[in-house]
Structure formats: structure tokens, C-alpha cells
Amino acid sequence: MSATLLDGERVAGRIKMQLADRAGRLAAEGRPIGLGTILVGDDGPSARYVAMKHADCAEVGVVSYHEHLPANATQVEVETLVDAMNADERIHSILVQLPLPEGINEAEVLLRVDPAKDVDGLHPTNLGRLVMGAPGPLPCTPAGIVELLADYGVPVEGRHVVIIGRGLTIGRPLALLLALKRPGCNAAVTVVHTAVADLGAITRTGDVVVAAAGRAGLVTADMIRPGAAVVGAGTSWSGKRLLSDVDEAVADVAGWITPRLGGVGPMTRAMLVRNAVLAAEKVR
């Protein structure tokens, strides 16, 4: 492997140390930061991910208030719980873990969250702020990718970034963020998806390629220009093994690359904690 590994664990650790100082100051003022989490059903990966988020919060000094509803919970029960967390002054931000069980309208649940407590940065109000370039909580995975690239000095400003995937949590908001005229962004951005013919013809023009399609091994070495930065943001499962959208052989061509584990994931969680701290700091 010739590529430099983009170690998200290392960068996330540094960010959490800085956040711990800020959380400590609020706690000293009698204002401990609270994150409310809602898990509906018994999806294994979702439960593990919520547990990791709780561990990150404990490391920083953010108090977690967790509610676990059964898989047969109704729409009214889930929304009532969101309403209760909206009204709880101990809780400064709320995470509704997705996916929700079949029969629950995810969009209606997410719209129910107070935009000021939207720790994922995906409420339409906050996405609108992103479109405008106005201050607000940024979507966690896109913000984490920008932070990771900046920490390693990957050139982004004025360069061509190709994003594979147009999903709400990564592809679309990442394209908006990278196009903004701000440090670490200000790029020319192309968004493609798996239905596009000859993806490689487009990805080979990218200085940075972000794979966020959720299709294992989608990006192969022949699709990458030598020396480009490659971020594997999309994942899928094969049994208990977590797979990346980026084939391992890409490391022999790329200049920078995220590892299969410990790349984007830790950065996403660090940004979630950062949003929780920012939400608490705004409350006076």
C-alpha cells in the first residue's frame, strides 16, 4: 500500500479532547450537556452504533438520556417521546437512530424534532441554513469528512471532488458543504450515482473521490487517478463484517485513503458530539 491512511480515530480523539474542555466549563457553571437518544426496535448495528455514541459522550462529559422502544411501537408513541425530549430542559440535542421499523414514518418523526435540538443537522431548517451558508449544526458525516481531509492537508479548495451517492445523510449535504466558499471547501463538486454509465470515466477526473453509495467494493483501483484522495463513506454488511464501498486495492493507487475501519465512522460520531456541545452552548 502506498497511500497515506486517513486515520479518523486519531483526528476524532483530538477533537473530543477539545470538546471535553468546553463541556467541562459548562458543567462547572451547573449546565451539564444532555443528549437524548431514541432507539426503536432491536436492529443490531443500530444498537451498537448508539452504544458507541454513548461511549463518546461519556468520554467528553455529555450526559446521555436513552429511551428504547419495542419494534411494535406506534407512530404516536415515537412522536410522543420526541415531544417529551423537546420539552426536557436537561436535553440539549436529540438523536433518533435510523432506520426506524417498518410502519413508522421516518420523515414525520425527524420533522418533529426541535431544529435547535437536531444533533444530526438534517432537519429541513438546518439543511436550509447549510444551503444559505448560515451558521447551524452541520450534518455529521459530511462535516467529519471535511475535517478529516483538512487535518491531513488534502487539497480541496479549487479542486474537483466527485461524490458517488446522493443520499440525505452524506451525498447531498456533502456536495452543498464542499461547494461553499469556506476553509477546507470551495471545491468544484460532481455528484453521481450507481445508475450512471461508466462511473470510472467520471471518478478518474476527481482529485478527491468520496464513495457513499452503500455498495461493497464499488470503487476499484482502475477508477482512481493516481495520487487522488479516496474516502470510503458508504458501508454495507456481510454477516458481521462491515464492508467499504472502496476496494482494498485502491490503496495502491491513491495518495490518501480511509481505512475500512476507523476512518469516517469515528469522525461522524465526533461531529455529533460537537453538535451536542454547540447546542448546549447556545442555551442561556
N, C-alpha and C positions, 0 to 999 in steps of 0.2 A: 504494500500500500504506500502510495506517495503523497496522498492528500493529508492536509492538516485536519485533525479531528476538532470539530466544533463542540467542545465539552460543555454541555448545558448544566451539568451538575456543578461544575466549578463556578460558572458565572452566576447561577441561581444562588449558590451559597453566599457569594459576596453580596448580592442584592438583599438576601434575607438578613444578613448581619446589619446592614444599613437600616432596614425596616424595623429590626428589633430595637434599635436606639430610639426610633420615633414612637414605637408602641410603648416603650418603657417610659417615655416622657408623658404620654397621655395617661398611663396607669398611675404615675406619680401625682397627676392632677386629679385623680379619682375618676378617670374616664377610660376604663379598660375597653379595648376594642372587641366587639362581638360580631361573629359571623354565624348566620343561621343557615343550616343545610337541610335539604329535604330529599330523601331517597324514597321512591315508591317502588315496591316490588323487591325481587331478590336476584336481580341481574348481577352475576359475579364480578365482571370487570367494573361495573358502576360502583359496586360496594367497595372494591379495592381502591378505586380512584378517590372516592370520598374519604376513605381512611387515610390515604396519602395526603390529601388536602388538610385533614385534621392534624396530622403529624407536622406538616409545615407550619400551620397556625400555632401549634403548641411551641414549636421551636422559636417563633418570633415573639410570642406573647399575646396572640389573638385568642380569645375565648370562643370555643365552638359550641353552638346550641343546635343539637341534631334531632331531627324527627324522622322516623322510619315508618312509613305507612305500608300496609299489605298490598299485594298486587291487585286485589279486587277493590281497592279504594275507589270511590266515585269522584267525578269531576268536582262536585260540590265540596267534598271532603278535602281534596287537594287545594282548591282555591281558598277555602276557609282557613287552612293552615298558612297559606301565603298571606292572607289578610292579617292573621294574628301576628306574623313576623313583621309585617309592615308597621303595625301599631306598637310593637315592642321596642321601647327606647334603649334596651340593652343591646339590641341587634342593629348594627350599622349597615350591614350588607347581607344579601340573601343569595344562596346558590340553590337552584332547582336542578338536580342531577338528571341529565338526559342519557338515554331515551326513557320516556315515560311508557308505562304499559299500554297495550292496545286498548282503545276505547277512551283514552284521556286525550283531550285536545291540547297538544303542547303549546301551540301559539297562544291560546287563551290563557293558559297558566302563566306563561312568560310575560304576557301583557299585563297581568295582574300585579306583577312585582313593581313596587315603587321605583321609578327611574333613579332616584337618589340612592337606592339600596341595591342597584343592579351590579353585582360584582363581576358578572361576565361581560359587561359592556355591550350587550346585544339587544337591549330594549330599543324599539324604534326611536325613542327620544335621543338616546345616546348614539345610535348609529347616525342619526341626523346631525348631531354635533360633530361626528367624525367627518361626514360629508362636507360640512362647513369649515372644518379645521378649527372648531371651537373646543375649549377645554371640556373634558369629561372622561369617564372611565373608558379606556380602550379595550377592545376585545383581547382576551388574554393570550391566545396563541399568536395572532399577528404581532402584538406588542412584544412578546417574547422572542419571536424570530428577529425582529428589528434590533432588539437589544443584543442578541447573540452575535449577529453579523457585525454590529458596531464594536463589540468588545474584542473581536478578533481582527479588526481593521479591514474587513472585507469591503472593497469599494462598491458603493451602491449609488451615490449621488451622480446623476448624469449617465448611469449605466442602464443596460437592458435587463430587466427582470422578467422571467417567464414563470407564471404560476399555472400549474396543472390542477384544476379543480375550482369550482365556482360556488362552493357551499357557503352557508351563512356564517359558520363559525371560523373559517380560515380564509378560503379563496377570495370571496367578495370583499370582506373588510380589509384583508391584507393588501389588496390592489388599491383600495382607497388610501390606506395609510402610506404606502410606499410612494404614491404619486404626489403626496403633499410636499410643499416646499418647507421642509424642516430637516434638522440634522439627522443623518442616517437614512434619509428617504430621498425625495426629489429625483425619482428614477423614471425611466420610460418603462411602462408596465404592459405586458401582454398576458391576457387570461385565456387559457384554452381548457379543453376537457377531453374526456376519453372518446367522445364521438367525432373528434376532429381527425380528418385523414392525415396520415404521415406526421404524427406528433414530433418525431425526431427532427424533421426539417425546420420546425419552429424552435424546439428546445436547443438545438445546436447554435442558434443565434444568441442565446442568453449568456450574459456574464454571471447571472445568478439564476438558478432554477430551483423552484420550490414545488415539490410534489405533494399534493394534498387531495388525492383522489380516493384513497382508501382501497387501492388495488395493489396487492403484494407484487413486488418486482417489476412494476410498470416501467420505471426508468432504467434503461440499460446503458452500458458504457458507450455504445455507439451513438447514443442520443445526446451526449455531452461534449461540448467544446473543451479541449484540453485546457486546464487551469481554471475552469469555471467553479463557482461555489455551488454546492448542491445541498439542499435542505430537505430531509425526509420528514414531512409534517403529517402525512397520511399513514394510517396503520390499519391492520386487519389481524384477525386471529386465526391460527391453525391449531386447533386444540387449545393448549395452554400457552402456546408460543406466540409472542407478539411479532408480527412481520411488518417491515417497512415497505413503502412504495418504491424505494430505491434499492436496486440490486447491489449486492456487496462488491461486484467487480467495478462499479463506478468509481470506487476509491483509487483505482489505478490510473484514472484519467483526470479526475477533479483536482482542483487546487485546495479546496476546503470541502469538508463533508461532515454531516452529523452522523454520530454512531446510531446503530439500531436501537440501543437503549441509552438513556442519559443525554439525549440531545434536546429535542423540542419539549418533551414532557415536563422536565423539571423547570424549564423556563415558563411554560404555561402556568404551572402552579405558583411560581414566584410572582408572576404578574397578577394572579388572582389575589394573593396576599397583599400586594401593593395596592390594588384597587380597594381592598378592605380597609387598609390604613388610610388611604386618601379619603374614603367616605367618612371615617370617624373624625379625621382632622377638620372636616367641613362643618361638623356639628358643634355648635357653641351654646 
